[in-house]
Structures are given as C-alpha cells and as structure tokens.
Amino acid sequence: MLVKRASDIKSSEITPERVYLNRRQFVGGVAAVGAAVSVPLVLGRNANAAESPTGSAGTEDKLTPYDDVTTYNNFYEFGVRKEDPARNAGSLRTSPWTVKVDGECNKPGELDLDDLLRGITTEERVYRLRCVEAWSMVIPWEGFSLNQLLPRFEPTSKAKFVEFTTLLDPAQMPGQRSSVLDWPYVEGLRMDEAMHPLAIFATGLYGRPLPNQNGAPFRLVVPWKYGFKSIKSIVRIRFTEQQPVNTWQVSNGREYGFYSNVNPEVNHPRWTQARERRIGEFFKRRTLMFNGYAEEVGSLYAGMDLSVNY
C-alpha cells in the first residue's frame, strides 16, 4: 500500500470533496504502517489512483457524506441529541489550545497544540467508526498514529496505560452544565493499544480542519472500539500505572466497560450488538468482530475473555 506524506502531495493531487463523496473505497489492506480493515485505506489524496486494496473484512464501503458526518454526532458536552453538537459547538474556542502531558514519563510538559504537533507527519485514511447505538459511519480522517507522538515524552516502565481528558469549560460547552455525566470526560487505553498504528489522533476529516462538533481541534480515533472510546477535544494526556476509570464506567459500569471493543457476540444489556445501521442505509448489516480489524488487533487480547473484559 502506498503511503504519501502530506508534505509530498501536490495541490493537483488533492481529491475534491465531490470525488470523496462519489467514489467507492475498499477498506482494509495490509501495510507496513499498520493497515487494517477498515484500514484504512490510505488514500494518498490521489484522485487519479486506479485501484484500491482489499482488506481482511473483504467488504466495499462508501464514505459517509460530509454533511452527515458533521451533523449527526455524540458529543454530550454540547447536548445529548444527535443534532445538538452541530447547533451548539460554535461556542468552542479551539485556538489557542493547550495540552498537558504528565504522569509516568520523563519529559512531561504543557504545550500549545502547534508545538505539540510540530514535526508530526499526517496521513489521510479511511476508518469505520462504530458507536454504541449500533449506527456507524465511514469517515476519511486526517491524522497520525499515537505512536508518532507518545514516545516523545519518554513514558517510564510504570506507564501501563494512557489516560485522556476533555476540556472542562461549561461556558464554552453548555452540556457540561447538566449532570448527565461526571465531567470532565475521561477515557483511556492500555499502552499497547495506544501504540498500535491504528490508534490515531485526528485533526481533520475530508481534507478539512476538524469541526468543533467532531472534536476539534484534537481527538482520539480508535476504529476497533465503540465510538465513546474516541474522546474529543483533548486537553490532557496522562501516563498511568493503574487502569483509568473512564467516564461511561462511572456513569454505568454494568453496560460500559474499559475495553469497549466491538464484539457482536456480546449483547449490550438493552440491545443486540450483532447488527448495526450504517448512516444513509435502510437495512442493517452484520457487525464484524473488532469492527473488522480482528486480523490487525486481535492479538492484543489473546487469552482474554472479552465477555468479561468488555
């Protein structure tokens, strides 16, 4: 699979949005950079590319239109209804943006986002992102693997997990004035999960800067897990020895565990997870184990009972 760096791409090679919306992409593929099924197919932004690699899921996926991606969202900081984030997120100020990195690392710091991302190579990829309501989208995220950034802070041998925290500012995020969740929003990954090439920090989608309602300016995307693991508007990254307690565990630990891997064989207590509805489609489709990334990430959970470690 060909991977181009953003700095190597000519403006004439940028895929127009209408091409994004109309062409069908095969997700998947095996690449040295960590490809995947919903691998993302690494687009290289070349509208003239004649072929797309097939992946371990063996399915063809059409990209979800930009308007749907940016108006049908879960982001409780701006309201609990799917249309609320697009309506209310204009109040979020994304510049300047500071990210604190601390915990079990030798080089902690508090950095402006531009300084944090300086020197990072961005790549454009297509990932499937599933959500717990059994609906899904296919989104061309622009971002980079966590493993390009996290080693910079020299995690120590005690760093077994990475914890992420969303901005806490009810003036900018009106949903935080309610008690629907315990604010600020917190999520976490095991270190080996965080260092997997498919775990990405996203800063854009469809070749545009990340919209506020989609988690601007800096969010996590973990495509083999349910959507609530992909925390938005991150202001803190903390390396920890103990497993973080994520927000949905605090809210309802019986239904939402730490791992939150896509597992169609285990039902949510209130609905089946065996089938999902792709936005824009009428009929449901079969949900794939690990969202179709089993070949790429299944070894991370070898020997684990995923009905217990949900």
Solvent accessible surface area in square Angstrom, and as a share of the most:
residue,aa,sasa,rsa
1,M,79,0.35
2,L,130,0.65
3,V,44,0.25
4,K,43,0.18
5,R,142,0.52
6,A,39,0.30
7,S,103,0.66
8,D,91,0.47
9,I,26,0.13
10,K,145,0.62
11,S,102,0.66
12,S,97,0.63
13,E,33,0.15
14,I,74,0.37
15,T,6,0.04
16,P,45,0.28
17,E,51,0.23
18,R,166,0.61
19,V,39,0.22
20,Y,5,0.02
21,L,48,0.24
22,N,111,0.57
23,R,54,0.20
24,R,122,0.45
25,Q,0,0.00
26,F,71,0.29
27,V,0,0.00
28,G,0,0.00
29,G,3,0.03
30,V,113,0.65
31,A,15,0.12
32,A,116,0.90
33,V,55,0.32
34,G,15,0.15
35,A,4,0.03
36,A,0,0.00
37,V,0,0.00
38,S,0,0.00
39,V,0,0.00
40,P,0,0.00
41,L,8,0.04
42,V,9,0.05
43,L,18,0.09
44,G,8,0.08
45,R,36,0.13
46,N,40,0.20
47,A,40,0.31
48,N,128,0.66
49,A,46,0.35
50,A,108,0.84
51,E,152,0.68
52,S,29,0.19
53,P,48,0.30
54,T,91,0.53
55,G,16,0.16
56,S,53,0.34
57,A,25,0.20
58,G,59,0.57
59,T,49,0.28
60,E,69,0.31
61,D,1,0.00
62,K,99,0.42
63,L,2,0.01
64,T,4,0.02
65,P,55,0.35
66,Y,31,0.12
67,D,102,0.53
68,D,48,0.25
69,V,0,0.00
70,T,7,0.04
71,T,69,0.40
72,Y,81,0.31
73,N,10,0.05
74,N,36,0.19
75,F,9,0.04
76,Y,47,0.18
77,E,5,0.02
78,F,1,0.00
79,G,16,0.16
80,V,77,0.44
81,R,138,0.50
82,K,42,0.18
83,E,62,0.28
84,D,10,0.05
85,P,0,0.00
86,A,39,0.30
87,R,164,0.60
88,N,58,0.30
89,A,1,0.01
90,G,72,0.69
91,S,51,0.33
92,L,8,0.04
93,R,158,0.58
94,T,40,0.23
95,S,95,0.61
96,P,118,0.74
97,W,13,0.05
98,T,63,0.37
99,V,0,0.00
100,K,84,0.36
101,V,1,0.00
102,D,23,0.12
103,G,41,0.40
104,E,54,0.24
105,C,15,0.09
106,N,98,0.50
107,K,112,0.47
108,P,81,0.51
109,G,26,0.25
110,E,116,0.52
111,L,53,0.26
112,D,49,0.26
113,L,18,0.09
114,D,98,0.51
115,D,64,0.33
116,L,0,0.00
117,L,38,0.19
118,R,155,0.57
119,G,76,0.73
120,I,26,0.13
121,T,37,0.21
122,T,34,0.20
123,E,19,0.08
124,E,8,0.03
125,R,10,0.04
126,V,0,0.00
127,Y,0,0.00
128,R,2,0.01
129,L,15,0.07
130,R,7,0.03
131,C,14,0.09
132,V,18,0.11
133,E,67,0.30
134,A,19,0.15
135,W,20,0.07
136,S,0,0.00
137,M,7,0.03
138,V,0,0.00
139,I,3,0.02
140,P,0,0.00
141,W,1,0.01
142,E,31,0.14
143,G,3,0.03
144,F,3,0.01
145,S,7,0.05
146,L,0,0.00
147,N,46,0.24
148,Q,65,0.29
149,L,0,0.00
150,L,1,0.00
151,P,62,0.39
152,R,90,0.33
153,F,8,0.03
154,E,73,0.33
155,P,40,0.25
156,T,43,0.25
157,S,100,0.64
158,K,108,0.46
159,A,10,0.08
160,K,103,0.44
161,F,26,0.11
162,V,0,0.00
163,E,20,0.09
164,F,0,0.00
165,T,17,0.10
166,T,2,0.01
167,L,33,0.16
168,L,94,0.47
169,D,34,0.18
170,P,55,0.34
171,A,79,0.61
172,Q,14,0.06
173,M,0,0.00
174,P,39,0.25
175,G,10,0.10
176,Q,11,0.05
177,R,164,0.60
178,S,55,0.35
179,S,110,0.71
180,V,63,0.36
181,L,12,0.06
182,D,91,0.47
183,W,37,0.13
184,P,40,0.25
185,Y,21,0.08
186,V,29,0.16
187,E,0,0.00
188,G,0,0.00
189,L,0,0.00
190,R,43,0.16
191,M,35,0.15
192,D,63,0.33
193,E,1,0.00
194,A,0,0.00
195,M,65,0.29
196,H,27,0.12
197,P,39,0.24
198,L,0,0.00
199,A,0,0.00
200,I,3,0.01
201,F,0,0.00
202,A,0,0.00
203,T,33,0.19
204,G,1,0.01
205,L,0,0.00
206,Y,8,0.03
207,G,44,0.42
208,R,104,0.38
209,P,115,0.72
210,L,11,0.05
211,P,22,0.14
212,N,34,0.17
213,Q,30,0.13
214,N,5,0.03
215,G,0,0.00
216,A,4,0.03
217,P,21,0.13
218,F,0,0.00
219,R,6,0.02
220,L,1,0.00
221,V,0,0.00
222,V,0,0.00
223,P,0,0.00
224,W,0,0.00
225,K,0,0.00
226,Y,18,0.07
227,G,9,0.09
228,F,29,0.12
229,K,1,0.01
230,S,2,0.01
231,I,3,0.02
232,K,31,0.13
233,S,0,0.00
234,I,0,0.00
235,V,34,0.19
236,R,78,0.28
237,I,0,0.00
238,R,76,0.28
239,F,1,0.00
240,T,10,0.06
241,E,81,0.36
242,Q,133,0.59
243,Q,77,0.34
244,P,8,0.05
245,V,95,0.54
246,N,0,0.00
247,T,4,0.03
248,W,43,0.15
249,Q,46,0.21
250,V,83,0.48
251,S,55,0.36
252,N,49,0.25
253,G,35,0.34
254,R,168,0.61
255,E,16,0.07
256,Y,17,0.06
257,G,8,0.08
258,F,7,0.03
259,Y,22,0.08
260,S,7,0.04
261,N,10,0.05
262,V,0,0.00
263,N,13,0.07
264,P,24,0.15
265,E,148,0.66
266,V,42,0.24
267,N,95,0.49
268,H,10,0.05
269,P,65,0.41
270,R,148,0.54
271,W,76,0.27
272,T,70,0.41
273,Q,23,0.10
274,A,39,0.31
275,R,112,0.41
276,E,4,0.02
277,R,94,0.34
278,R,8,0.03
279,I,33,0.17
280,G,78,0.75
281,E,67,0.30
282,F,160,0.67
283,F,159,0.66
284,K,85,0.36
285,R,68,0.25
286,R,160,0.58
287,T,6,0.03
288,L,27,0.14
289,M,53,0.24
290,F,10,0.04
291,N,0,0.00
292,G,9,0.08
293,Y,0,0.00
294,A,45,0.35
295,E,120,0.54
296,E,32,0.14
297,V,0,0.00
298,G,22,0.21
299,S,96,0.62
300,L,33,0.16
301,Y,8,0.03
302,A,83,0.65
303,G,90,0.87
304,M,51,0.23
305,D,77,0.40
306,L,28,0.14
307,S,62,0.40
308,V,100,0.57
309,N,52,0.27
310,Y,84,0.32
